[in-house]
Amino acid sequence: MANHKATKKDVRQSAKRRERNRYQGKTTRNAVRDLRALTTADDAQASFSAVVSQIDKLAKKGVIHKNKASNLKSSLTKKIKSLAK
């Protein structure tokens, strides 16, 4: 364990950030899973913008890589377009 006061504070802060990032990442993964499970184009289109917003926020904060975010959005867009046919 750290001995300096500032290092102890940094450990506390990083633990809080880690928990927050884990929660947001898990929430987004669940939203992506739910979106992929939808079978109608209207329902999927309605929740698509919210899921994309969550993905963009994770990428902006560095929780996930920007290329991973782009790949996720691309695959979800393909899924929605296939439902519209």
N, CA, C and O atoms as a Tinker XYZ file with bonds, in Angstrom:
   340  protein
     1  N      0.846000   -1.188000    0.000000    73     2
     2  CA     0.000000    0.000000    0.000000    64     1     3
     3  C      0.880000    1.236000    0.000000    63     2     4     5
     4  O      2.013000    1.210000    0.480000    81     3
     5  N      0.351000    2.303000   -0.538000    73     3     6
     6  CA     1.090000    3.547000   -0.669000    64     5     7
     7  C      1.310000    4.200000    0.693000    63     6     8     9
     8  O      0.527000    4.004000    1.622000    81     7
     9  N      2.372000    4.968000    0.795000    73     7    10
    10  CA     2.696000    5.641000    2.043000    64     9    11
    11  C      2.466000    7.146000    1.987000    63    10    12    13
    12  O      2.235000    7.775000    3.020000    81    11
    13  N      2.528000    7.725000    0.807000    73    11    14
    14  CA     2.346000    9.158000    0.682000    64    13    15
    15  C      0.867000    9.500000    0.603000    63    14    16    17
    16  O      0.051000    8.747000    0.071000    81    15
    17  N      0.557000   10.665000    1.154000    73    15    18
    18  CA    -0.832000   11.097000    1.209000    64    17    19
    19  C     -1.431000   11.246000   -0.197000    63    18    20    21
    20  O     -2.562000   10.827000   -0.444000    81    19
    21  N     -0.677000   11.833000   -1.095000    73    19    22
    22  CA    -1.169000   12.056000   -2.459000    64    21    23
    23  C     -1.350000   10.722000   -3.192000    63    22    24    25
    24  O     -2.276000   10.569000   -3.988000    81    23
    25  N     -0.473000    9.772000   -2.923000    73    23    26
    26  CA    -0.578000    8.470000   -3.573000    64    25    27
    27  C     -1.803000    7.708000   -3.066000    63    26    28    29
    28  O     -2.473000    7.017000   -3.834000    81    27
    29  N     -2.089000    7.836000   -1.783000    73    27    30
    30  CA    -3.284000    7.201000   -1.235000    64    29    31
    31  C     -4.541000    7.788000   -1.868000    63    30    32    33
    32  O     -5.488000    7.068000   -2.185000    81    31
    33  N     -4.533000    9.113000   -2.047000    73    31    34
    34  CA    -5.668000    9.761000   -2.685000    64    33    35
    35  C     -5.804000    9.281000   -4.127000    63    34    36    37
    36  O     -6.915000    9.032000   -4.595000    81    35
    37  N     -4.697000    9.150000   -4.823000    73    35    38
    38  CA    -4.729000    8.688000   -6.213000    64    37    39
    39  C     -5.289000    7.269000   -6.308000    63    38    40    41
    40  O     -6.015000    6.947000   -7.249000    81    39
    41  N     -4.957000    6.431000   -5.344000    73    39    42
    42  CA    -5.484000    5.066000   -5.316000    64    41    43
    43  C     -6.998000    5.094000   -5.138000    63    42    44    45
    44  O     -7.721000    4.349000   -5.799000    81    43
    45  N     -7.473000    5.955000   -4.242000    73    43    46
    46  CA    -8.917000    6.083000   -4.035000    64    45    47
    47  C     -9.614000    6.581000   -5.295000    63    46    48    49
    48  O    -10.664000    6.064000   -5.676000    81    47
    49  N     -9.031000    7.582000   -5.936000    73    47    50
    50  CA    -9.634000    8.146000   -7.137000    64    49    51
    51  C     -9.662000    7.132000   -8.274000    63    50    52    53
    52  O    -10.659000    7.016000   -8.987000    81    51
    53  N     -8.572000    6.406000   -8.438000    73    51    54
    54  CA    -8.530000    5.437000   -9.536000    64    53    55
    55  C     -9.514000    4.296000   -9.294000    63    54    56    57
    56  O    -10.066000    3.745000  -10.247000    81    55
    57  N     -9.737000    3.938000   -8.039000    73    55    58
    58  CA   -10.720000    2.903000   -7.729000    64    57    59
    59  C    -12.134000    3.381000   -8.092000    63    58    60    61
    60  O    -12.933000    2.618000   -8.634000    81    59
    61  N    -12.432000    4.646000   -7.789000    73    59    62
    62  CA   -13.738000    5.203000   -8.144000    64    61    63
    63  C    -13.921000    5.246000   -9.657000    63    62    64    65
    64  O    -14.980000    4.896000  -10.178000    81    63
    65  N    -12.866000    5.684000  -10.357000    73    63    66
    66  CA   -12.940000    5.757000  -11.818000    64    65    67
    67  C    -13.128000    4.374000  -12.415000    63    66    68    69
    68  O    -13.902000    4.200000  -13.356000    81    67
    69  N    -12.427000    3.396000  -11.872000    73    67    70
    70  CA   -12.526000    2.031000  -12.382000    64    69    71
    71  C    -13.937000    1.489000  -12.228000    63    70    72    73
    72  O    -14.475000    0.886000  -13.156000    81    71
    73  N    -14.536000    1.697000  -11.072000    73    71    74
    74  CA   -15.905000    1.236000  -10.838000    64    73    75
    75  C    -16.888000    1.930000  -11.780000    63    74    76    77
    76  O    -17.791000    1.294000  -12.325000    81    75
    77  N    -16.708000    3.233000  -11.967000    73    75    78
    78  CA   -17.582000    3.982000  -12.863000    64    77    79
    79  C    -17.432000    3.480000  -14.290000    63    78    80    81
    80  O    -18.429000    3.292000  -14.987000    81    79
    81  N    -16.202000    3.262000  -14.734000    73    79    82
    82  CA   -15.962000    2.776000  -16.092000    64    81    83
    83  C    -16.528000    1.374000  -16.286000    63    82    84    85
    84  O    -17.089000    1.076000  -17.340000    81    83
    85  N    -16.389000    0.512000  -15.285000    73    83    86
    86  CA   -16.929000   -0.840000  -15.380000    64    85    87
    87  C    -18.444000   -0.804000  -15.497000    63    86    88    89
    88  O    -19.031000   -1.539000  -16.291000    81    87
    89  N    -19.076000    0.054000  -14.704000    73    87    90
    90  CA   -20.532000    0.169000  -14.741000    64    89    91
    91  C    -20.997000    0.661000  -16.105000    63    90    92    93
    92  O    -21.903000    0.078000  -16.700000    81    91
    93  N    -20.381000    1.731000  -16.603000    73    91    94
    94  CA   -20.788000    2.288000  -17.889000    64    93    95
    95  C    -20.519000    1.314000  -19.024000    63    94    96    97
    96  O    -21.324000    1.199000  -19.948000    81    95
    97  N    -19.392000    0.612000  -18.964000    73    95    98
    98  CA   -19.081000   -0.369000  -20.000000    64    97    99
    99  C    -20.069000   -1.512000  -20.008000    63    98   100   101
   100  O    -20.509000   -1.944000  -21.073000    81    99
   101  N    -20.425000   -2.007000  -18.836000    73    99   102
   102  CA   -21.378000   -3.108000  -18.732000    64   101   103
   103  C    -22.763000   -2.674000  -19.206000    63   102   104   105
   104  O    -23.456000   -3.425000  -19.892000    81   103
   105  N    -23.157000   -1.462000  -18.836000    73   103   106
   106  CA   -24.453000   -0.942000  -19.257000    64   105   107
   107  C    -24.519000   -0.834000  -20.776000    63   106   108   109
   108  O    -25.537000   -1.167000  -21.383000    81   107
   109  N    -23.443000   -0.372000  -21.381000    73   107   110
   110  CA   -23.408000   -0.239000  -22.833000    64   109   111
   111  C    -23.416000   -1.608000  -23.500000    63   110   112   113
   112  O    -24.104000   -1.800000  -24.503000    81   111
   113  N    -22.671000   -2.551000  -22.965000    73   111   114
   114  CA   -22.675000   -3.907000  -23.535000    64   113   115
   115  C    -24.062000   -4.526000  -23.476000    63   114   116   117
   116  O    -24.486000   -5.196000  -24.417000    81   115
   117  N    -24.768000   -4.304000  -22.375000    73   115   118
   118  CA   -26.139000   -4.810000  -22.260000    64   117   119
   119  C    -27.060000   -4.144000  -23.273000    63   118   120   121
   120  O    -27.923000   -4.798000  -23.860000    81   119
   121  N    -26.875000   -2.840000  -23.477000    73   119   122
   122  CA   -27.702000   -2.122000  -24.443000    64   121   123
   123  C    -27.443000   -2.627000  -25.859000    63   122   124   125
   124  O    -28.375000   -2.765000  -26.652000    81   123
   125  N    -26.179000   -2.903000  -26.178000    73   123   126
   126  CA   -25.830000   -3.433000  -27.503000    64   125   127
   127  C    -26.446000   -4.817000  -27.677000    63   126   128   129
   128  O    -26.988000   -5.129000  -28.737000    81   127
   129  N    -26.363000   -5.640000  -26.647000    73   127   130
   130  CA   -26.946000   -6.985000  -26.700000    64   129   131
   131  C    -28.455000   -6.912000  -26.913000    63   130   132   133
   132  O    -29.010000   -7.658000  -27.719000    81   131
   133  N    -29.111000   -6.018000  -26.194000    73   131   134
   134  CA   -30.559000   -5.868000  -26.339000    64   133   135
   135  C    -30.935000   -5.360000  -27.729000    63   134   136   137
   136  O    -31.939000   -5.783000  -28.302000    81   135
   137  N    -30.123000   -4.454000  -28.265000    73   135   138
   138  CA   -30.392000   -3.933000  -29.603000    64   137   139
   139  C    -30.243000   -5.025000  -30.651000    63   138   140   141
   140  O    -31.041000   -5.103000  -31.585000    81   139
   141  N    -29.237000   -5.860000  -30.505000    73   139   142
   142  CA   -29.040000   -6.956000  -31.453000    64   141   143
   143  C    -30.163000   -7.987000  -31.369000    63   142   144   145
   144  O    -30.434000   -8.689000  -32.343000    81   143
   145  N    -30.811000   -8.080000  -30.224000    73   143   146
   146  CA   -31.869000   -9.069000  -30.041000    64   145   147
   147  C    -33.206000   -8.622000  -30.633000    63   146   148   149
   148  O    -34.116000   -9.433000  -30.804000    81   147
   149  N    -33.320000   -7.337000  -30.943000    73   147   150
   150  CA   -34.584000   -6.830000  -31.488000    64   149   151
   151  C    -34.829000   -7.394000  -32.886000    63   150   152   153
   152  O    -33.893000   -7.652000  -33.642000    81   151
   153  N    -36.112000   -7.579000  -33.211000    73   151   154
   154  CA   -36.448000   -8.200000  -34.492000    64   153   155
   155  C    -37.187000   -7.266000  -35.437000    63   154   156   157
   156  O    -37.353000   -7.597000  -36.611000    81   155
   157  N    -37.636000   -6.107000  -34.959000    73   155   158
   158  CA   -38.324000   -5.170000  -35.841000    64   157   159
   159  C    -37.456000   -3.936000  -36.070000    63   158   160   161
   160  O    -36.758000   -3.473000  -35.168000    81   159
   161  N    -37.511000   -3.417000  -37.286000    73   159   162
   162  CA   -36.669000   -2.281000  -37.654000    64   161   163
   163  C    -37.054000   -1.019000  -36.882000    63   162   164   165
   164  O    -36.188000   -0.215000  -36.539000    81   163
   165  N    -38.337000   -0.844000  -36.611000    73   163   166
   166  CA   -38.783000    0.362000  -35.908000    64   165   167
   167  C    -38.240000    0.416000  -34.483000    63   166   168   169
   168  O    -37.750000    1.453000  -34.037000    81   167
   169  N    -38.330000   -0.702000  -33.776000    73   167   170
   170  CA   -37.812000   -0.754000  -32.410000    64   169   171
   171  C    -36.304000   -0.551000  -32.398000    63   170   172   173
   172  O    -35.768000    0.162000  -31.550000    81   171
   173  N    -35.634000   -1.179000  -33.339000    73   171   174
   174  CA   -34.175000   -1.075000  -33.396000    64   173   175
   175  C    -33.737000    0.348000  -33.699000    63   174   176   177
   176  O    -32.789000    0.850000  -33.096000    81   175
   177  N    -34.416000    0.994000  -34.622000    73   175   178
   178  CA   -34.066000    2.370000  -34.984000    64   177   179
   179  C    -34.300000    3.312000  -33.812000    63   178   180   181
   180  O    -33.551000    4.271000  -33.622000    81   179
   181  N    -35.324000    3.046000  -33.037000    73   179   182
   182  CA   -35.643000    3.907000  -31.896000    64   181   183
   183  C    -34.554000    3.863000  -30.833000    63   182   184   185
   184  O    -34.231000    4.897000  -30.248000    81   183
   185  N    -33.986000    2.704000  -30.571000    73   183   186
   186  CA   -32.973000    2.602000  -29.525000    64   185   187
   187  C    -31.551000    2.749000  -30.062000    63   186   188   189
   188  O    -30.600000    2.816000  -29.283000    81   187
   189  N    -31.399000    2.799000  -31.377000    73   187   190
   190  CA   -30.069000    2.881000  -31.982000    64   189   191
   191  C    -29.323000    4.140000  -31.571000    63   190   192   193
   192  O    -28.144000    4.074000  -31.222000    81   191
   193  N    -29.999000    5.297000  -31.606000    73   191   194
   194  CA   -29.307000    6.548000  -31.301000    64   193   195
   195  C    -28.829000    6.595000  -29.855000    63   194   196   197
   196  O    -27.761000    7.140000  -29.575000    81   195
   197  N    -29.600000    6.035000  -28.944000    73   195   198
   198  CA   -29.185000    6.016000  -27.539000    64   197   199
   199  C    -27.964000    5.128000  -27.343000    63   198   200   201
   200  O    -27.057000    5.473000  -26.587000    81   199
   201  N    -27.941000    3.991000  -28.020000    73   199   202
   202  CA   -26.807000    3.071000  -27.891000    64   201   203
   203  C    -25.557000    3.681000  -28.508000    63   202   204   205
   204  O    -24.469000    3.570000  -27.943000    81   203
   205  N    -25.702000    4.319000  -29.656000    73   203   206
   206  CA   -24.555000    4.961000  -30.300000    64   205   207
   207  C    -24.007000    6.074000  -29.414000    63   206   208   209
   208  O    -22.794000    6.263000  -29.331000    81   207
   209  N    -24.884000    6.797000  -28.763000    73   207   210
   210  CA   -24.454000    7.855000  -27.843000    64   209   211
   211  C    -23.630000    7.273000  -26.695000    63   210   212   213
   212  O    -22.600000    7.834000  -26.322000    81   211
   213  N    -24.082000    6.154000  -26.138000    73   211   214
   214  CA   -23.337000    5.509000  -25.058000    64   213   215
   215  C    -21.962000    5.054000  -25.543000    63   214   216   217
   216  O    -20.964000    5.230000  -24.844000    81   215
   217  N    -21.911000    4.473000  -26.735000    73   215   218
   218  CA   -20.646000    3.990000  -27.291000    64   217   219
   219  C    -19.686000    5.158000  -27.496000    63   218   220   221
   220  O    -18.504000    5.058000  -27.167000    81   219
   221  N    -20.198000    6.273000  -28.045000    73   219   222
   222  CA   -19.354000    7.445000  -28.282000    64   221   223
   223  C    -18.799000    8.016000  -26.976000    63   222   224   225
   224  O    -17.646000    8.445000  -26.921000    81   223
   225  N    -19.617000    8.020000  -25.939000    73   223   226
   226  CA   -19.154000    8.523000  -24.646000    64   225   227
   227  C    -18.021000    7.662000  -24.089000    63   226   228   229
   228  O    -17.048000    8.181000  -23.542000    81   227
   229  N    -18.157000    6.334000  -24.234000    73   227   230
   230  CA   -17.093000    5.446000  -23.752000    64   229   231
   231  C    -15.804000    5.672000  -24.521000    63   230   232   233
   232  O    -14.719000    5.663000  -23.940000    81   231
   233  N    -15.922000    5.875000  -25.823000    73   231   234
   234  CA   -14.730000    6.110000  -26.641000    64   233   235
   235  C    -14.089000    7.452000  -26.296000    63   234   236   237
   236  O    -12.865000    7.566000  -26.245000    81   235
   237  N    -14.908000    8.450000  -26.064000    73   235   238
   238  CA   -14.400000    9.780000  -25.736000    64   237   239
   239  C    -13.627000    9.764000  -24.417000    63   238   240   241
   240  O    -12.602000   10.433000  -24.281000    81   239
   241  N    -14.121000    9.004000  -23.459000    73   239   242
   242  CA   -13.477000    8.933000  -22.153000    64   241   243
   243  C    -12.311000    7.952000  -22.124000    63   242   244   245
   244  O    -11.579000    7.888000  -21.136000    81   243
   245  N    -12.135000    7.189000  -23.198000    73   243   246
   246  CA   -11.020000    6.257000  -23.250000    64   245   247
   247  C    -11.309000    4.914000  -22.614000    63   246   248   249
   248  O    -10.388000    4.127000  -22.400000    81   247
   249  N    -12.566000    4.633000  -22.308000    73   247   250
   250  CA   -12.919000    3.344000  -21.724000    64   249   251
   251  C    -12.768000    2.245000  -22.775000    63   250   252   253
   252  O    -12.288000    1.149000  -22.485000    81   251
   253  N    -13.189000    2.563000  -24.004000    73   251   254
   254  CA   -12.954000    1.660000  -25.121000    64   253   255
   255  C    -12.203000    2.432000  -26.199000    63   254   256   257
   256  O    -12.245000    3.662000  -26.225000    81   255
   257  N    -11.528000    1.729000  -27.073000    73   255   258
   258  CA   -10.756000    2.361000  -28.141000    64   257   259
   259  C    -11.701000    2.938000  -29.190000    63   258   260   261
   260  O    -12.792000    2.412000  -29.411000    81   259
   261  N    -11.275000    4.017000  -29.832000    73   259   262
   262  CA   -12.151000    4.668000  -30.817000    64   261   263
   263  C    -12.451000    3.752000  -31.998000    63   262   264   265
   264  O    -13.536000    3.831000  -32.573000    81   263
   265  N    -11.510000    2.881000  -32.372000    73   263   266
   266  CA   -11.766000    1.961000  -33.474000    64   265   267
   267  C    -12.781000    0.899000  -33.076000    63   266   268   269
   268  O    -13.601000    0.484000  -33.895000    81   267
   269  N    -12.730000    0.459000  -31.825000    73   267   270
   270  CA   -13.726000   -0.499000  -31.352000    64   269   271
   271  C    -15.114000    0.130000  -31.382000    63   270   272   273
   272  O    -16.091000   -0.517000  -31.759000    81   271
   273  N    -15.191000    1.393000  -30.983000    73   271   274
   274  CA   -16.471000    2.096000  -31.021000    64   273   275
   275  C    -16.981000    2.181000  -32.452000    63   274   276   277
   276  O    -18.165000    1.965000  -32.711000    81   275
   277  N    -16.099000    2.490000  -33.363000    73   275   278
   278  CA   -16.481000    2.587000  -34.764000    64   277   279
   279  C    -16.952000    1.244000  -35.301000    63   278   280   281
   280  O    -17.942000    1.177000  -36.029000    81   279
   281  N    -16.253000    0.183000  -34.949000    73   279   282
   282  CA   -16.636000   -1.154000  -35.395000    64   281   283
   283  C    -17.992000   -1.560000  -34.828000    63   282   284   285
   284  O    -18.807000   -2.158000  -35.530000    81   283
   285  N    -18.233000   -1.239000  -33.565000    73   283   286
   286  CA   -19.523000   -1.551000  -32.953000    64   285   287
   287  C    -20.657000   -0.823000  -33.659000    63   286   288   289
   288  O    -21.683000   -1.420000  -33.986000    81   287
   289  N    -20.463000    0.471000  -33.892000    73   287   290
   290  CA   -21.508000    1.250000  -34.549000    64   289   291
   291  C    -21.768000    0.733000  -35.963000    63   290   292   293
   292  O    -22.912000    0.684000  -36.415000    81   291
   293  N    -20.706000    0.353000  -36.647000    73   291   294
   294  CA   -20.846000   -0.154000  -38.008000    64   293   295
   295  C    -21.633000   -1.462000  -38.021000    63   294   296   297
   296  O    -22.530000   -1.637000  -38.844000    81   295
   297  N    -21.305000   -2.366000  -37.125000    73   295   298
   298  CA   -22.003000   -3.652000  -37.105000    64   297   299
   299  C    -23.463000   -3.488000  -36.706000    63   298   300   301
   300  O    -24.332000   -4.194000  -37.218000    81   299
   301  N    -23.739000   -2.554000  -35.791000    73   299   302
   302  CA   -25.129000   -2.299000  -35.399000    64   301   303
   303  C    -25.916000   -1.678000  -36.548000    63   302   304   305
   304  O    -27.090000   -1.993000  -36.739000    81   303
   305  N    -25.276000   -0.802000  -37.310000    73   303   306
   306  CA   -25.942000   -0.197000  -38.463000    64   305   307
   307  C    -26.286000   -1.260000  -39.493000    63   306   308   309
   308  O    -27.381000   -1.249000  -40.057000    81   307
   309  N    -25.355000   -2.180000  -39.743000    73   307   310
   310  CA   -25.623000   -3.276000  -40.679000    64   309   311
   311  C    -26.792000   -4.124000  -40.201000    63   310   312   313
   312  O    -27.636000   -4.536000  -40.997000    81   311
   313  N    -26.839000   -4.381000  -38.903000    73   311   314
   314  CA   -27.912000   -5.188000  -38.332000    64   313   315
   315  C    -29.270000   -4.515000  -38.541000    63   314   316   317
   316  O    -30.245000   -5.169000  -38.913000    81   315
   317  N    -29.323000   -3.217000  -38.301000    73   315   318
   318  CA   -30.583000   -2.482000  -38.447000    64   317   319
   319  C    -31.013000   -2.436000  -39.914000    63   318   320   321
   320  O    -32.196000   -2.572000  -40.225000    81   319
   321  N    -30.050000   -2.246000  -40.804000    73   319   322
   322  CA   -30.384000   -2.201000  -42.230000    64   321   323
   323  C    -30.884000   -3.560000  -42.716000    63   322   324   325
   324  O    -31.744000   -3.626000  -43.595000    81   323
   325  N    -30.354000   -4.636000  -42.154000    73   323   326
   326  CA   -30.829000   -5.956000  -42.560000    64   325   327
   327  C    -32.257000   -6.216000  -42.054000    63   326   328   329
   328  O    -33.017000   -6.958000  -42.677000    81   327
   329  N    -32.609000   -5.602000  -40.928000    73   327   330
   330  CA   -33.978000   -5.750000  -40.411000    64   329   331
   331  C    -34.973000   -4.975000  -41.274000    63   330   332   333
   332  O    -36.138000   -5.362000  -41.370000    81   331
   333  N    -34.532000   -3.901000  -41.892000    73   331   334
   334  CA   -35.437000   -3.058000  -42.676000    64   333   335
   335  C    -35.872000   -3.716000  -43.976000    63   334   336   337
   336  O    -36.867000   -3.310000  -44.578000    81   335
   337  N    -35.136000   -4.726000  -44.409000    73   335   338
   338  CA   -35.470000   -5.386000  -45.690000    64   337   339
   339  C    -36.702000   -6.239000  -45.600000    63   338   340
   340  O    -37.102000   -6.851000  -46.590000    81   339
